[in-house]
Amino acid sequence: MATHAGQRRSDSCYIGDVHLAATRSGALNGLTAVVKDCFDVAGHRTSNGSPAWLETHPPAKHNAAAVQALLDAGATITGKNVMDEMAYSLAGENKHYGTPVNPAAPGRIPGGSSSGTAAAVAAGDADLGLGGDTGGSVRVPACHCGILGIRPSHGRVSLQGAVPLAPSFDTGGWFAGDAAVLRRAGAALLDPSSRQPAQLRRLLVATDAFALAEESTSRALYGAMSAKIDQITALLSKPQEVDLASSSGGLSQAWFTTFRLHQAHEVWQQHGAWVTSTKPEFGPGIRERFQMAAGVTQQQFEEAVRHRAGMRQRMAELLGSDGVLLLPTAPAPAPPLNAAAEQLDAFRTSLISLTCIAGLSGFPQVNLPIAYVEGLPVGLGLLGPPGSDEDLLELTEKLMEVLA
């Protein structure tokens, strides 16, 4: 059984010892994978990033469905990874289990909540990593660690056997250092019955999303694309600039607030009773978020639901079945370790104003690690119509051949 106390290999990425051999042959033959510790592994306790959660839940009887899917596709699982406490953070700093070192940017946070999984893949410990993305928890650490990562369309990856956070936002995503591996993992994890084939041809650039990024980040991403614009337009079309949200209150105002309140209400519905009875010793940031979640009113939630429906409709009309939207994955490179709370809060607000686009819509988004700012990775977000995950992964592979 996992000890949940040791660490091995890449700088505290791991939580206990887990090794599962492939159970069948398939798309992932010969590949290794690591798993975020919100997914059950039979015979092991799932910490969900919290010692209190670990102590109050028994060992899992079965592998999570996504874990089993990796094994059935031929992958060998070589570890479970440290994550943010209760998956309710995007920083990657865990008071109880430590902060995994970011291999692409030592001295900077790795991003969360799938922090250890992203860091392990970035360090070369495994070919791919299984994570979870509710508010950005795959895309953000992929961006900060300079690797590929996908948040799939909502509902396309089974979350049976995974600890929920906010179910209408929760997705099971994954990381890879190679675009072909990212696509192969999709063949194992994505539900084929919910696929919506798309001809991704219209290239859209979200100007209001780029406006939220620091100038150096926008310049680096635009520069990487401009240098290969002929090859990009041959795959897609000439870029068309679009404004996502100005007519509906803006990304950093209405969209951010809608996401924050909607998610927090669901978080409290999922975990409020456990928090109230267990009284866990939450770390900084996590404690305040649960306190906020407890105070969201039913009226606030219902208003957020209404606003969210309009935002999803806006995205559906904009993308149709053939649009692909470009935006910064994060507004800037990863902040320094142990940054002041005020600095992290400001960064988190800008960050969620970007990541909430896919969260509110339920659409798939990939992080493409294509640029650097002063030696630190920044990522381009590639967002497609719902159910177009396979086509988005194929496009990702083609674009990375051009942009890498």
FENRA-V225401 format. One line per field, one symbol per residue. ss: DSSP state (~ for helix, > for strand, _ for the rest). psi: psi as a letter, one per 40 degrees, with the letter a starting at -180 (. if undefined). burial: 1 if it has 16 or more other C-alpha atoms within 10 Angstrom, else 0. Layout:
ss->???
psi->???
burial->???
This chain:
ss->_____________>_____>___________>>>>>__>___________~~~~~_________~~~~~~~~___>>>>>>___~~~______>___>_________>______~~~~~~~~_____>>>>>>_____~~~~~~~__>>>>__________>________>>>>>>__~~~~~~~~~~~__~~~_______>>>>>~~~~____~~~~~~~~~~~~__~~~~~~~____>>>___~~~_~~~~~~~~~~~~~~~~~~~~~~~~~~~~~_______~~~~~~~~~___~~~~~~~~~~~~~~~~~~~~~~___>>>>>>_______>____~~~~~~~~~~~~~~~~~~~~~___>>>>>>>>>__>>>>>>>>>____~~~~~~~~~~~~~~~_
psi->iidfdiiibggfdigihhhhiidaiaefheiiiihifehihheiihdfehdddddehiiidiiidddddddeeeihheiiiiiiheffiedehhddeihihhdegheiieiaefddddddddeedidihhaihdeeedddddddefiiihhiiheehheheihicgdedhihaiiiehdddddddddddhhdeeigiighdhhhhgdddddeiidddddddddddddfdddddddbihihhihdedefeidecdddddddddddddddddedddddddfigiiiddddddddddehiddddddddddddddddddddddaeeihhhihdieiihiiifiidddddddddddddddedddddeiihihhgeiihfehiiihhhhiiheeddddddddddddddd.
burial->01010010011111111101010001111011111111111101111111111100001100111111111111111111111111111111111011111111100111111111111111101111111111111111111111111111111111101111111111111111101111111111110000101101111111111101100111011101100010110011100000011000011101111111111111110111001000000100110011001101000010011011001101110110111111111111111010000001001111111111111111111111111100011111111111111111101111110010
